[in-house]
Amino acid sequence: MQRLQSKLLNNWLQNNHRKPLIVRGARQVGKSTLVELFATENRQKLRCINLERHPELAEIFATKDPQRIIQQIEFLPKMGDISNESLLFFDEIQAVPEAIAALRYFYEEKPEIPVVAAGSLLEFALADHSFSMPVGRIQYLHMGPMTFSEFLLALNEERLYQFITGYEFGQEIGEVVHQRLLDLLKSYYYVGGMPEAVAVFAETRSYRAVSEVHQSIIDTYRDDFPKYAGSRNLNRMLNVFNFAARNVGIKVKYSNISRQEQSVTLKKDLELLAMARVISKVVHSHCSGLPLQADLEEKVYKLLFLDIGLMNAICGLDWLNLSQIDEGKFINQGAIAEQFIGQHLQAILADNTNRALNYWLREGKSSNAELDFVVALGGRIIPVEVKSGATGSLKSLHQFMGSKPASLAVRFDTQLPNVQQVETVIKQNKEQKQVSYPLISLPLYLVERLETIVLDCQAR
């Protein structure tokens, strides 16, 4: 996702009508590093102010006078002049909420100076603000962990990176390429996309070193609990945190988290973790049409964790037994594969207006059906299944295609790409119904090309 966000940053900088930009994302996904690298690549003089270290600036920002704010900032140690060639970066902006409100006036009175802001737990400042939000005068950039293609690039696998990012449907994938990508996918499942973990693995190729990084990041998230949990029970928050990582892809039932706590209490804990971007909800949509979010059942949802590497670390996947795990079973393991695809679908939709992920669920006494994800691409509803196995086992997908306005379906597994015309019969309203649809099967490692592949197949 970092390379995508860098491209978006470039577009933002070149825009003559740019607005102050707020980079949003969970702790340690690389927000500050992205801004710093972007400034270097574009030869902008980075003027970075970490507002956690300068709470005294709240009074200055409260004046809402950009000229005065700049004058005072220039007096900070080692700051330097702030001009049109500068990139003014307010890091940890949530520490001084007055700075968020002041962004409006930078847009109105100092549009020539590019202004970027970022912060951990920024969502809490935005949700609990007592100031006037600069609606329409700021822009957001959403950021998550590194994607699989970025992981390849970090490992100097330039050829594989170019192959994946330039892949066109129908292009032949040789057995050597396919197997190497599956091997590296296994590594990504363990390392994940948190920049520090990827950097350590790229340098050392040591899973043990990655485990140490994971533990440090997990401890940091746990240490954050008091910052947004307030007087809430921290042990319960920890249990909810662990539950979320260990139950990815499973419909949330509060009684499965704890039978001693009230559901309203556990719901609030989950909402706090979602605001901190540690987890995200995948909400059930009836998928009767677009937008999918217009047909939601908010109380029915499952979870994704922030990062697949952190998820596996919390679940107890040890670096010592990684080499002993059967590769095929590990890569296709339900929750892990679903987390991988969900994490990358979030990256694909990061700059969309509707970024939330959805899934489809039908519950009945003898006719349960569930699809892992349903997304809107190219103005169409696209159901996505994540599994291995023969087409004949896709009973839920058949039910969906026989009752919803979708023209094609996608399945992710470990096999080479192919398209097949599915012909089957389903039972609907006690009657037999013929169902026919094209099914695009893709290897998991091509998820980042999903939108391009779907649009190409629709055009044929």
C-alpha positions in Angstrom: 0.0 0.0 0.0 3.0 2.3 0.6 3.8 2.6 -3.1 0.1 3.4 -3.9 0.0 6.0 -1.3 3.3 7.5 -2.5 1.7 7.9 -6.0 -1.4 9.5 -4.4 0.9 11.9 -2.5 2.6 12.9 -5.8 -0.8 13.6 -7.3 -1.7 15.7 -4.3 1.5 17.7 -4.4 1.0 18.5 -8.0 -2.6 19.7 -7.5 -2.9 23.5 -7.7 -5.9 23.3 -5.5 -4.6 20.9 -2.9 -5.9 20.9 0.6 -4.0 20.0 3.8 -3.7 16.2 3.8 -4.3 14.0 6.9 -2.7 10.5 6.6 -4.8 8.1 8.6 -3.8 4.6 9.7 -2.9 2.4 12.6 0.2 2.8 14.7 3.4 1.6 13.1 2.1 1.2 9.5 4.7 3.7 8.4 2.8 7.0 8.1 5.7 9.2 9.2 8.3 7.3 7.2 6.1 7.6 4.1 6.0 11.4 4.5 9.7 11.6 5.1 10.6 9.5 2.1 8.1 11.4 -0.1 9.8 14.7 0.9 13.2 13.3 0.0 12.1 11.9 -3.3 10.5 15.2 -4.3 13.3 17.4 -2.9 10.9 19.1 -0.5 12.4 20.7 2.6 10.7 18.6 5.3 9.7 20.7 8.3 8.5 18.1 10.8 6.9 19.0 14.2 6.0 16.2 16.5 3.2 17.7 18.5 3.4 15.1 21.2 6.7 16.8 22.1 5.3 20.3 21.8 1.9 20.5 23.6 2.6 24.1 24.4 1.9 24.9 20.8 -1.9 24.3 21.4 -2.2 28.0 22.4 -0.6 29.1 19.1 -2.8 26.8 17.0 -5.9 28.1 18.8 -5.3 31.5 17.3 -6.1 30.0 13.9 -3.6 32.4 12.3 -1.4 30.5 9.9 1.2 33.3 9.6 1.6 33.5 13.4 1.7 29.7 13.7 4.5 29.5 11.1 6.5 32.3 12.8 6.4 30.4 16.1 7.2 27.1 14.6 10.3 28.5 12.9 11.7 29.2 16.4 11.7 25.5 17.3 15.2 23.9 17.5 16.7 23.0 14.1 13.5 23.9 12.3 14.6 26.2 9.5 12.5 28.5 7.4 9.1 27.5 6.1 8.4 28.4 2.5 6.7 27.2 -0.6 9.5 24.7 -1.1 8.8 23.2 2.3 6.6 20.3 3.3 5.1 21.2 6.6 4.4 18.0 8.5 2.4 17.9 11.8 3.2 14.5 13.2 1.1 13.1 16.1 -1.4 15.8 15.4 -4.0 14.2 17.7 -1.9 15.4 20.7 -2.9 19.0 19.8 -6.5 18.9 18.5 -6.4 22.7 18.0 -3.9 22.0 15.1 -6.6 19.9 13.3 -9.0 22.8 13.4 -6.3 25.2 12.2 -5.8 23.2 9.0 -8.8 25.0 7.5 -7.0 28.3 7.7 -3.8 27.0 6.1 -6.0 26.0 3.2 -7.7 29.4 3.0 -4.8 31.7 3.8 -1.6 29.7 3.0 -2.5 27.3 0.1 1.0 27.7 -1.4 2.5 25.7 1.5 1.9 22.0 1.3 0.7 20.7 4.7 0.6 17.1 5.8 -0.6 15.7 9.1 -0.6 12.2 10.7 -1.0 10.7 14.0 -1.5 7.5 16.0 -5.0 7.1 17.5 -6.1 10.0 15.4 -9.5 8.5 15.0 -10.2 9.2 18.7 -9.4 12.9 18.3 -11.6 13.1 15.2 -14.5 11.2 16.8 -14.4 13.1 20.1 -13.6 16.6 18.9 -15.0 19.7 20.6 -13.7 21.9 17.8 -15.1 22.8 14.5 -13.9 20.3 11.9 -12.5 21.8 8.7 -15.0 19.9 6.5 -14.4 20.3 2.8 -11.0 22.0 3.5 -8.9 18.9 4.2 -8.2 15.7 2.4 -7.6 12.2 3.8 -5.1 9.5 2.7 -5.8 6.0 4.2 -2.8 3.8 4.9 -2.4 0.2 5.9 0.4 -2.5 6.1 2.6 -3.2 3.1 1.1 -5.4 0.4 2.6 -8.7 -0.9 4.0 -6.9 -4.0 5.7 -4.3 -1.8 7.0 -7.2 0.4 8.6 -8.6 -2.8 10.2 -5.3 -3.7 11.6 -4.9 -0.1 13.2 -8.4 -0.6 14.8 -7.2 -3.9 12.6 -9.6 -5.9 12.2 -7.0 -8.6 11.3 -9.4 -11.4 8.6 -11.1 -9.4 7.3 -7.6 -8.3 7.1 -6.5 -12.0 5.5 -9.8 -12.9 2.7 -9.4 -10.4 2.0 -5.7 -10.8 2.0 -6.0 -14.6 0.2 -9.3 -14.9 -2.6 -9.5 -17.6 -5.2 -12.2 -17.4 -4.4 -15.0 -19.8 -0.6 -14.5 -19.4 1.2 -17.7 -18.8 2.7 -18.4 -15.4 5.5 -20.8 -15.5 5.9 -23.5 -12.8 9.1 -21.9 -11.4 7.4 -18.5 -11.0 4.3 -20.0 -9.5 6.2 -22.1 -6.9 8.5 -19.2 -6.0 5.5 -16.9 -5.4 3.8 -19.5 -3.3 7.1 -19.9 -1.2 7.3 -16.2 -0.7 3.6 -16.0 0.1 4.3 -18.4 2.9 7.0 -16.0 4.2 4.6 -13.1 3.9 2.0 -15.0 5.9 4.5 -15.1 8.7 6.2 -11.7 8.4 3.2 -9.7 7.4 3.2 -6.1 6.1 4.3 -4.1 9.1 7.3 -2.1 7.8 9.6 -2.8 10.7 9.0 -6.5 10.4 9.5 -6.5 6.7 12.7 -4.4 7.0 14.2 -6.9 9.6 13.3 -9.9 7.4 14.7 -8.2 4.3 18.0 -7.6 6.1 18.3 -10.9 8.1 16.0 -13.5 6.5 15.5 -14.5 10.1 12.0 -15.5 11.3 13.2 -15.4 14.8 14.1 -11.7 14.4 10.7 -11.0 12.9 9.1 -12.7 16.0 10.9 -10.2 18.2 9.6 -7.3 16.2 6.1 -8.7 16.2 6.2 -9.0 20.0 7.4 -5.4 20.3 4.6 -4.1 18.1 1.9 -6.2 20.0 3.2 -4.9 23.3 2.9 -1.3 21.9 -0.7 -1.9 20.9 -1.4 -3.3 24.4 0.3 -0.4 26.0 -2.1 1.9 24.0 -5.2 0.4 25.6 -5.2 3.0 28.5 -5.0 5.8 26.0 -8.4 5.1 24.6 -10.0 2.6 27.0 -10.1 5.2 29.8 -11.5 3.5 32.9 -12.5 0.3 31.0 -11.2 -3.0 32.2 -7.8 -3.5 30.6 -7.8 -7.3 31.1 -11.1 -7.5 29.3 -9.7 -5.3 26.5 -6.7 -7.7 26.2 -9.1 -10.7 25.9 -11.1 -9.0 23.2 -7.8 -8.0 21.4 -6.7 -11.7 21.4 -10.1 -12.9 20.5 -10.2 -10.7 17.4 -6.8 -12.1 16.2 -7.8 -15.7 16.8 -11.3 -15.5 15.2 -10.8 -13.8 11.9 -13.5 -14.6 9.4 -16.0 -15.9 12.0 -19.3 -14.2 12.6 -19.0 -12.3 15.9 -21.1 -13.7 18.8 -20.4 -11.8 22.0 -21.0 -14.9 24.1 -18.0 -16.5 22.4 -15.8 -13.7 23.7 -17.1 -13.9 27.3 -20.2 -15.3 29.0 -19.6 -13.1 32.0 -19.7 -9.8 30.3 -22.7 -8.0 28.8 -22.8 -7.8 25.0 -23.0 -4.0 25.0 -19.7 -3.9 27.0 -17.9 -6.2 24.6 -19.4 -4.3 21.6 -17.9 -1.1 22.9 -14.5 -2.8 23.3 -14.6 -4.0 19.7 -15.6 -0.5 18.5 -12.6 1.0 20.3 -10.2 -1.4 18.7 -11.8 -0.7 15.3 -11.3 3.1 15.9 -7.7 2.4 16.7 -7.6 0.5 13.4 -6.3 -2.6 15.1 -9.3 -4.5 13.7 -11.9 -3.9 11.0 -15.5 -5.1 10.6 -16.7 -7.0 7.5 -20.4 -6.3 7.7 -23.2 -8.5 6.2 -24.9 -7.0 3.2 -28.0 -8.5 1.6 -26.3 -7.5 -1.7 -29.6 -6.6 -3.5 -27.9 -3.8 -5.5 -25.3 -1.1 -5.3 -24.1 0.5 -3.2 -23.6 -2.6 -1.0 -23.5 -0.3 2.1 -27.2 0.6 1.5 -28.3 -2.9 2.3 -26.4 -3.7 5.5 -27.3 -5.6 8.6 -25.0 -3.8 11.0 -25.4 -6.2 13.8 -24.1 -9.1 11.7 -20.4 -8.9 11.1 -17.0 -10.7 11.2 -13.5 -9.3 11.8 -10.3 -8.8 10.1 -7.1 -8.1 12.1 -4.7 -5.2 11.2 -2.0 -7.5 9.8 -1.6 -11.1 8.9 1.8 -11.4 10.5 0.6 -9.9 13.8 -2.5 -12.1 13.7 -0.3 -15.3 13.3 2.0 -14.1 16.1 -0.9 -13.7 18.5 -2.3 -17.0 17.4 1.0 -18.6 18.5 2.6 -19.5 15.1 6.2 -20.0 16.1 9.2 -19.5 13.9 10.6 -22.8 15.0 7.7 -24.8 13.5 7.1 -22.7 10.4 9.4 -24.9 8.3 7.5 -28.1 9.5 4.1 -26.8 8.3 2.7 -28.3 5.1 2.9 -25.5 2.6 -0.3 -26.2 0.8 -2.3 -26.6 3.9 -0.8 -23.5 5.5 -1.4 -21.2 2.5 -4.9 -22.5 2.1 -5.8 -22.5 5.8 -9.1 -20.7 6.0 -8.7 -17.9 8.4 -5.1 -17.1 7.2 -6.0 -17.0 3.6 -9.2 -15.0 4.3 -7.1 -12.4 6.3 -4.6 -12.2 3.5 -7.3 -11.5 0.8 -9.3 -9.2 3.1 -6.2 -7.2 4.0 -5.4 -6.7 0.3 -9.0 -5.9 -0.6 -8.8 -3.1 1.9 -5.6 -1.8 0.1 -7.4 -1.9 -3.3 -10.4 0.1 -1.9 -8.2 2.5 0.2 -8.9 5.5 -1.9 -12.5 4.7 -2.6 -15.4 6.6 -1.0 -16.8 3.3 0.3 -13.8 1.5 1.8 -15.7 -0.9 4.1 -15.7 -4.5 3.2 -18.8 -6.6 3.2 -19.8 -10.3 3.0 -23.0 -12.2 2.4 -24.7 -14.6 4.9 -27.9 -16.6 4.7 -28.9 -18.5 7.8 -31.6 -21.1 7.9 -32.3 -24.4 9.6 -31.0 -26.5 6.7 -29.7 -23.9 4.1 -26.9 -21.9 5.5 -24.7 -20.1 3.0 -21.9 -17.6 3.4 -19.5 -15.8 1.0 -16.2 -14.5 2.3 -16.4 -11.1 0.6 -18.6 -9.1 -1.8 -17.1 -6.0 -3.4 -18.1 -3.5 -5.9 -15.7 -3.2 -8.9 -16.4 -1.6 -12.2 -19.9 -0.7 -11.2 -20.8 -4.4 -10.6 -21.2 -6.7 -7.6 -18.4 -9.2 -7.4 -18.6 -12.1 -5.0 -15.3 -13.4 -3.8 -14.6 -16.9 -2.3 -11.3 -17.8 -0.6 -10.8 -21.6 -0.7 -9.3 -24.6 -2.3 -11.3 -27.4 -3.8 -13.3 -28.3 -6.8 -16.0 -26.0 -8.3 -18.6 -28.5 -7.2 -17.9 -27.6 -3.5 -18.9 -23.9 -4.0 -22.5 -24.3 -2.8 -22.7 -20.9 -1.2 -21.4 -19.2 -4.3 -24.0 -21.1 -6.4 -26.8 -19.8 -4.1 -25.5 -16.3 -4.3 -25.2 -16.3 -8.1 -28.7 -17.8 -8.4 -30.3 -15.0 -6.3 -28.3 -11.8 -6.6 -27.5 -9.4 -9.5 -23.9 -10.6 -10.1 -22.6 -11.5 -13.6 -19.4 -13.3 -12.6 -17.6 -14.6 -9.5 -14.0 -14.9 -8.3 -12.3 -17.7 -6.3 -8.8 -17.4 -4.8 -6.8 -20.6 -4.1 -3.3 -21.9 -4.9 -4.0 -23.0 -8.5 -3.0 -21.3 -11.7 -5.5 -18.8 -13.2 -8.4 -20.0 -15.3 -12.0 -19.1 -16.2 -14.7 -21.7 -16.4 -18.4 -21.6 -17.1 -20.2 -23.0 -14.2 -23.4 -24.8 -14.9 -25.3 -26.1 -11.9 -28.8 -26.5 -10.3 -29.8 -25.0 -7.0 -32.9 -25.3 -4.9 -34.7 -22.0 -4.4 -38.2 -21.6 -2.9 -38.6 -25.3 -3.0 -38.0 -25.4 -6.7 -35.0 -26.3 -8.9 -33.3 -23.4 -10.6 -30.6 -23.6 -13.3 -27.6 -21.3 -12.6 -24.9 -20.4 -15.1 -22.0 -18.0 -14.5 -18.3 -17.5 -15.3 -16.0 -18.3 -12.4 -12.5 -16.6 -12.4 -10.0 -18.7 -10.4 -6.9 -16.8 -9.3 -3.9 -17.7 -7.2 -3.9 -15.8 -3.9 -0.8 -13.9 -4.9 -2.6 -12.1 -7.7 -5.2 -10.4 -5.4 -3.7 -7.0 -6.1 -4.6 -7.4 -9.8 -8.2 -8.3 -9.0 -9.8 -5.1 -10.3 -7.8 -5.1 -13.6 -8.6 -8.8 -14.2 -12.3 -8.4 -13.4 -12.6 -5.3 -15.7 -10.8 -7.2 -18.5 -13.0 -10.2 -18.2 -16.1 -8.0 -18.2 -15.0 -6.3 -21.4 -14.5 -9.6 -23.3 
